[in-house]
Amino acid sequence: MFTFQRVSLILLWGSVIAILSTPRQDPSRETGLSRLPHLEADTTAVILNWGRFPNVVRIVSMMCTELEDTLATIHIWNNRNTTHISKHDFPLCPRNRLKITNSPANIYFQARFLACSQADTPFCFIQDDDYLVLPEIVRTLRLRFSDQSLSAIYLLPPHEALSSDFRRVRVDTNIHVSFAWLGHGTIMKRSQAQDFLELMQLLDASEEEMEMADNYFSILANVYPEIWFDQGIELGGGKAFTQGVEGDQRNIKHISRAAKYLDRIMNCARPPCMDENVPFTSLENQAISSMGKAPCIGSSCLLETSIPMLPPTRVDAASASSLLNIEATNRKSINDNATNDYLLHPPSHAVDGKPETAFCIVKGNTLGIDLVDSGTLNGEVVEVVLLTDRVARTGILASAKLQFRVGNSWLFADTPFACVTSELNSLHECSSWAPPNVSAVRLYFERDIRRRGFLFRSSKASSLHVSTTGIQHIISHLAEDNFREAQEAGEADIQQHSRLVGRGKYIHGFEFHCVKPEKTKEYKGAAEKYYTGLVRNPNLHVKLTGSWETIVGQQDTFLHILEYENYGGYDKTAQLVKNSGVSTTAPYADRSDRLIPSIAQHLKDYEAMLPLINSRSNQLNQEFAFFPTAPPHAQGGIFELRSYQLIPGTLLAWENTWRRGIDARRKQIAPVGAWFSQVGRLHQVHHMWQYPNLETRKVTREKAWQIDGWAETVDKTAQLAKFMDSFIMSPLDYSPLK
């Protein structure tokens, strides 16, 4: 019997209604079918029991029968000392896979960390007894997670994910934290549970604080938690311990304590002081991820989207203790329409298999389907089906471009979609067949598609892309060999690629000044007056990211990076400067604050610099979406600017390769910023690093080569670049970054 795979996407008015993946039988052909690739069971599931024992039996029975390839052990920790649990209570489970602890007392959430720390496996999956996490989602969690993962992965329903987004806090480069619950489903390393318990002992945590361990775990980790929008099924059984007025007050109390502990740790106000051997708490700099993620129902796949779920929120604060205040501020500042879209149309609605739910798609998006849970087929045949209503059919088919990966190349579909009316709510079924030996399927949407009542736009990309060879090949944006036809890229390609990889919020102007050697001291004074005057004038809406002098590289060269509110902000600033000085002769604006220079004064200050400069150049750059520029800080030391001239058409491949490598490099150091050019010299990429000194730079770079993934990143990105430059720079006194 010839087996083929049918991948269906239900699309209505620019929304992904559902992604379905089902095997189909073709009686007319036969071929050999290989078994599912063996997955080593290396994870321990930890389930707490208190008052919903029937739920526990249901959850554990499902795990025993459907997750043999993932879960080596299921550990039931019974916190209810009035009830004794035995292996006989779980007739569907082999006894050698069960471990039961009947606790003499209720130790609440501390129990799950104790159970995980005692596991024989390197990974633990944790969940409460009032949710059912489907087996394909548990499997996807494990396949996505690894020893190199910085954060645990938390499944959260939209309302909890929203709260976590609102609670994100950044304090300089030391603290980068939010809060996430573990009970909806969390995968972590056993070592994380062990290190967390050790840290709580070092902090001399009280018995109550240990019992409320969930309130402390994600905060004391000091990393932004990786959150997936969950597909959990509520099992009920009474109000959760953490809910209600009393539960809310208790949560606030312990979340606040956790944040204060983190401040105490990082500020070293009193013992224990942090050093390089401290357990659990990360001392690494980290950027906020812009990716929204959701696992699929019915198949082991993961949707990833960089479409912003919310308008920009406040994250910068004076301390981690501001976490709850930051949340309150963000809730007030974000309008109801934005939060309603977040709650009612999360990414999980694209992969829940339900026609009545939806997630929006926009121009620049790609969608791919993982077939990993269908096994590896010899001579596999894949059918891709779009299910759409009659009105939206024309627009969607004109926008959606189907691509298949065969070997190392992406190929566009040879044949157009053929459409018939389906039996599902009178939808039109439009299908196309993949070529032989396909390993992945992707849809790329070339335009925005109108949806009932409004048009959802975004400059960001969205992608779900998983190879049939395994979930480990999930990538965000596009694959490294994406759009090979763009080798001779022109302006259209640059703008297209920019929408896929760029953050889209700010434009950074790089101003390079080559100064006359005998005039450098005079230039520094003139530049300080000009650039600090710019940022003091609120009418110009421009910020100074930093100013530096080259100390190794092109001598007598200075770099100033200005931040504009995207191109609209740049145009307004340029227009103000162009039209200034006509009727204003006063050096300062006529307002109570006499320290704010007029725009005419800015021109005079700029003209005062010109005689000191031999040559100058300007370039407009955008931040990469995965790494916003660091906020102002004063850490001292030196900066390194590394600039790459890329082969035209390789920006997407370079971004994907470097982004994955930087995840590995962050274990040693994180860049200050990463940009790509849009106006000026094109096909150019810059990233900047900060070190205490050149010796530390040498040691740090040597350590990076020992990290899995970094050598491959360097090798691949080198093939995409024509040449590169490295400049060692010293920040000027007035530079916000120094």
Secondary structure as GFF3:
##gff-version 3
##sequence-region A 1 738
A	DSSP	beta_strand	2	12	.	.	.	ID=ss1
A	DSSP	beta_strand	15	26	.	.	.	ID=ss2
A	DSSP	beta_strand	43	49	.	.	.	ID=ss3
A	DSSP	alpha_helix	53	66	.	.	.	ID=ss4
A	DSSP	beta_strand	71	78	.	.	.	ID=ss5
A	DSSP	three_ten_helix	87	89	.	.	.	ID=ss6
A	DSSP	three_ten_helix	95	97	.	.	.	ID=ss7
A	DSSP	beta_strand	98	102	.	.	.	ID=ss8
A	DSSP	alpha_helix	110	117	.	.	.	ID=ss9
A	DSSP	beta_strand	123	127	.	.	.	ID=ss10
A	DSSP	beta_strand	131	132	.	.	.	ID=ss11
A	DSSP	alpha_helix	135	144	.	.	.	ID=ss12
A	DSSP	beta_strand	153	156	.	.	.	ID=ss13
A	DSSP	alpha_helix	158	166	.	.	.	ID=ss14
A	DSSP	beta_strand	169	171	.	.	.	ID=ss15
A	DSSP	beta_strand	175	177	.	.	.	ID=ss16
A	DSSP	beta_strand	186	189	.	.	.	ID=ss17
A	DSSP	alpha_helix	190	202	.	.	.	ID=ss18
A	DSSP	alpha_helix	207	211	.	.	.	ID=ss19
A	DSSP	alpha_helix	214	220	.	.	.	ID=ss20
A	DSSP	beta_strand	226	229	.	.	.	ID=ss21
A	DSSP	beta_strand	233	234	.	.	.	ID=ss22
A	DSSP	alpha_helix	244	267	.	.	.	ID=ss23
A	DSSP	beta_strand	292	295	.	.	.	ID=ss24
A	DSSP	beta_strand	302	305	.	.	.	ID=ss25
A	DSSP	three_ten_helix	320	322	.	.	.	ID=ss26
A	DSSP	alpha_helix	323	333	.	.	.	ID=ss27
A	DSSP	alpha_helix	336	344	.	.	.	ID=ss28
A	DSSP	three_ten_helix	347	350	.	.	.	ID=ss29
A	DSSP	beta_strand	359	360	.	.	.	ID=ss30
A	DSSP	beta_strand	365	369	.	.	.	ID=ss31
A	DSSP	three_ten_helix	372	374	.	.	.	ID=ss32
A	DSSP	beta_strand	381	388	.	.	.	ID=ss33
A	DSSP	alpha_helix	390	399	.	.	.	ID=ss34
A	DSSP	beta_strand	400	406	.	.	.	ID=ss35
A	DSSP	beta_strand	409	412	.	.	.	ID=ss36
A	DSSP	beta_strand	418	421	.	.	.	ID=ss37
A	DSSP	beta_strand	428	433	.	.	.	ID=ss38
A	DSSP	beta_strand	438	445	.	.	.	ID=ss39
A	DSSP	beta_strand	462	464	.	.	.	ID=ss40
A	DSSP	three_ten_helix	471	473	.	.	.	ID=ss41
A	DSSP	three_ten_helix	484	488	.	.	.	ID=ss42
A	DSSP	alpha_helix	491	501	.	.	.	ID=ss43
A	DSSP	beta_strand	502	515	.	.	.	ID=ss44
A	DSSP	three_ten_helix	517	519	.	.	.	ID=ss45
A	DSSP	alpha_helix	520	536	.	.	.	ID=ss46
A	DSSP	three_ten_helix	538	540	.	.	.	ID=ss47
A	DSSP	beta_strand	542	552	.	.	.	ID=ss48
A	DSSP	beta_strand	557	564	.	.	.	ID=ss49
A	DSSP	alpha_helix	566	578	.	.	.	ID=ss50
A	DSSP	alpha_helix	599	609	.	.	.	ID=ss51
A	DSSP	three_ten_helix	610	612	.	.	.	ID=ss52
A	DSSP	beta_strand	613	624	.	.	.	ID=ss53
A	DSSP	beta_strand	638	646	.	.	.	ID=ss54
A	DSSP	alpha_helix	651	665	.	.	.	ID=ss55
A	DSSP	beta_strand	673	679	.	.	.	ID=ss56
A	DSSP	beta_strand	684	691	.	.	.	ID=ss57
A	DSSP	alpha_helix	694	704	.	.	.	ID=ss58
A	DSSP	alpha_helix	710	720	.	.	.	ID=ss59
A	DSSP	beta_strand	721	731	.	.	.	ID=ss60
###
